[in-house]
Amino acid sequence: MTDYQQTGDQALLAKLFMLHADALYFFLLRQSNAELAADISQQSWLKLLEQRQQFQGGCSFKTWLFCLARNALLDEFRRQQRWGLSEISDITETTLFSEAEPNSAEQQLSQMQQQQQLESAIQQLPVLQQESLLLQLEGFSLAEIALISNSNTETVKSRLRHARTRLVSLMEDKP
């Protein structure tokens, strides 16, 4: 990022986009619908272009980008007076389960049902717990999640602990 920040080289920006665009879109998609995720993703990249000189290197580029996206999404929720989350989005390219292929159609069906139950349970979590969990699933560290969500690390740990406890409870209640 610092190379792009100094030079404005579009080829460097293209590399950053190729590395992070899909992860950003799917993070947003898990918290909204496809149209809003695409809009916020695009807004985030535009904001990055406008504010590239403000990046100070205190965190990774990906953390900074996700922070821009999170803030834009929260702004949109405020504009729409939507503090809850949208209906469950289909997550087709990312999965929360193992990529290994089941042996039979019955196992595939069972795995699909479990994934749908898990996605439904995640959608039922409070917004901040859901956000912390999704960021962790994206591979962010506790410190990075704290930066993105403008919280301290202990708060993030607490949100994740409560999210896991609630997920277990929600999954046990499912048939």
C-alpha positions as CSV (number, residue, x, y, z in Angstrom):
1,M,0.0,0.0,0.0
2,T,2.8,2.4,0.8
3,D,4.2,2.1,-2.7
4,Y,0.7,2.9,-4.2
5,Q,0.3,5.7,-1.6
6,Q,3.5,7.4,-2.7
7,T,3.3,6.8,-6.5
8,G,-0.4,6.4,-7.3
9,D,0.6,3.6,-9.7
10,Q,-2.6,2.1,-11.0
11,A,-0.9,-1.3,-11.5
12,L,-0.3,-1.5,-7.8
13,L,-3.9,-0.6,-7.1
14,A,-5.0,-3.3,-9.5
15,K,-2.9,-5.8,-7.5
16,L,-4.4,-4.7,-4.2
17,F,-7.9,-5.0,-5.8
18,M,-7.2,-8.5,-7.1
19,L,-5.9,-9.6,-3.6
20,H,-8.7,-8.2,-1.5
21,A,-11.9,-7.5,-3.6
22,D,-13.5,-10.9,-3.2
23,A,-12.9,-11.1,0.6
24,L,-14.3,-7.6,1.1
25,Y,-17.4,-8.3,-1.0
26,F,-18.2,-11.6,0.8
27,F,-17.6,-10.0,4.2
28,L,-20.2,-7.4,3.2
29,L,-22.5,-9.9,1.7
30,R,-22.7,-11.9,4.9
31,Q,-24.1,-8.8,6.6
32,S,-26.4,-7.4,3.8
33,N,-27.7,-8.4,0.4
34,A,-25.9,-8.7,-2.9
35,E,-26.8,-5.3,-4.2
36,L,-25.8,-3.5,-1.0
37,A,-22.6,-5.5,-0.7
38,A,-21.6,-4.6,-4.2
39,D,-22.4,-0.9,-3.6
40,I,-20.5,-0.7,-0.3
41,S,-17.6,-2.6,-1.8
42,Q,-17.4,-0.1,-4.6
43,Q,-17.8,2.9,-2.2
44,S,-14.9,1.5,-0.1
45,W,-12.6,1.3,-3.1
46,L,-13.5,4.8,-4.1
47,K,-13.0,6.1,-0.6
48,L,-9.6,4.4,-0.6
49,L,-8.7,6.3,-3.7
50,E,-9.8,9.6,-2.1
51,Q,-8.1,8.9,1.2
52,R,-5.0,7.0,0.2
53,Q,-2.7,9.7,1.8
54,Q,-4.4,9.1,5.2
55,F,-3.2,5.5,5.4
56,Q,-0.5,5.7,8.1
57,G,0.6,2.0,8.1
58,G,-0.4,1.4,11.7
59,C,-2.3,-1.7,10.5
60,S,-2.3,-3.9,7.5
61,F,-3.9,-2.6,4.2
62,K,-6.6,-5.3,4.5
63,T,-7.5,-4.1,8.0
64,W,-7.8,-0.5,6.8
65,L,-9.9,-1.5,3.8
66,F,-12.3,-3.5,5.9
67,C,-12.5,-0.6,8.4
68,L,-13.5,1.7,5.5
69,A,-16.1,-0.8,4.4
70,R,-17.5,-1.4,7.8
71,N,-17.9,2.3,8.4
72,A,-19.6,2.7,5.0
73,L,-22.0,-0.2,5.8
74,L,-22.9,1.3,9.2
75,D,-23.5,4.7,7.6
76,E,-25.9,3.0,5.1
77,F,-27.7,1.1,7.9
78,R,-28.1,4.5,9.7
79,R,-29.4,6.1,6.5
80,Q,-31.9,3.3,6.0
81,Q,-32.6,3.1,9.8
82,R,-31.6,-0.5,9.6
83,W,-29.8,-1.7,12.6
84,G,-30.8,-5.3,12.1
85,L,-29.4,-7.3,9.3
86,S,-30.9,-8.2,5.9
87,E,-32.4,-11.5,5.0
88,I,-30.0,-14.4,4.8
89,S,-27.8,-14.1,1.8
90,D,-26.8,-17.1,-0.2
91,I,-23.1,-17.7,0.4
92,T,-22.1,-19.7,-2.7
93,E,-18.4,-19.2,-3.1
94,T,-17.3,-19.4,0.6
95,T,-18.2,-22.0,3.0
96,L,-17.9,-22.4,6.8
97,F,-17.4,-26.1,6.5
98,S,-14.7,-28.3,5.2
99,E,-14.1,-28.3,1.5
100,A,-13.8,-32.1,1.4
101,E,-16.4,-33.8,-0.8
102,P,-18.8,-36.0,1.1
103,N,-19.1,-39.6,-0.1
104,S,-22.8,-39.8,-0.8
105,A,-25.7,-37.6,-1.8
106,E,-27.2,-38.1,1.7
107,Q,-24.0,-36.8,3.3
108,Q,-24.0,-33.8,0.9
109,L,-27.6,-33.0,1.8
110,S,-26.8,-33.3,5.5
111,Q,-23.8,-31.0,5.1
112,M,-25.9,-28.4,3.1
113,Q,-28.6,-28.5,5.8
114,Q,-26.0,-28.0,8.6
115,Q,-24.5,-25.1,6.7
116,Q,-27.9,-23.4,6.2
117,Q,-28.6,-23.9,9.9
118,L,-25.3,-22.3,10.8
119,E,-25.8,-19.4,8.4
120,S,-29.3,-18.9,9.9
121,A,-27.9,-19.0,13.4
122,I,-25.2,-16.5,12.6
123,Q,-27.8,-14.1,11.2
124,Q,-29.6,-14.3,14.6
125,L,-26.6,-13.0,16.5
126,P,-26.5,-9.4,17.7
127,V,-24.9,-7.2,15.1
128,L,-21.6,-6.6,16.9
129,Q,-21.1,-10.3,17.7
130,Q,-21.9,-11.3,14.2
131,E,-19.5,-8.7,12.8
132,S,-16.7,-9.9,15.1
133,L,-17.3,-13.6,14.2
134,L,-17.4,-12.9,10.4
135,L,-14.1,-10.9,10.7
136,Q,-12.5,-13.8,12.5
137,L,-13.7,-16.2,9.8
138,E,-12.1,-13.8,7.3
139,G,-8.8,-14.5,9.1
140,F,-8.4,-11.2,11.0
141,S,-6.5,-11.3,14.3
142,L,-8.2,-10.1,17.6
143,A,-6.1,-6.9,17.3
144,E,-7.2,-6.3,13.7
145,I,-10.9,-6.9,14.6
146,A,-10.5,-4.4,17.4
147,L,-9.1,-1.8,15.0
148,I,-11.8,-2.4,12.4
149,S,-14.7,-2.3,14.9
150,N,-13.2,0.5,16.9
151,S,-13.2,-1.6,20.1
152,N,-10.6,-2.9,22.4
153,T,-9.3,-6.5,22.2
154,E,-11.0,-7.6,25.4
155,T,-14.4,-6.4,24.0
156,V,-13.7,-8.4,20.8
157,K,-12.9,-11.5,22.9
158,S,-16.1,-11.1,24.8
159,R,-18.2,-10.7,21.7
160,L,-16.6,-13.8,20.1
161,R,-17.1,-15.8,23.3
162,H,-20.8,-14.8,23.5
163,A,-21.3,-15.4,19.8
164,R,-19.9,-18.9,20.0
165,T,-22.1,-19.7,23.1
166,R,-25.1,-18.3,21.3
167,L,-24.4,-20.3,18.2
168,V,-24.1,-23.5,20.1
169,S,-27.4,-22.8,21.8
170,L,-29.1,-21.9,18.5
171,M,-27.7,-25.0,16.8
172,E,-28.8,-27.3,19.6
173,D,-32.3,-25.9,19.3
174,K,-32.5,-26.9,15.6
175,P,-33.9,-30.3,14.7
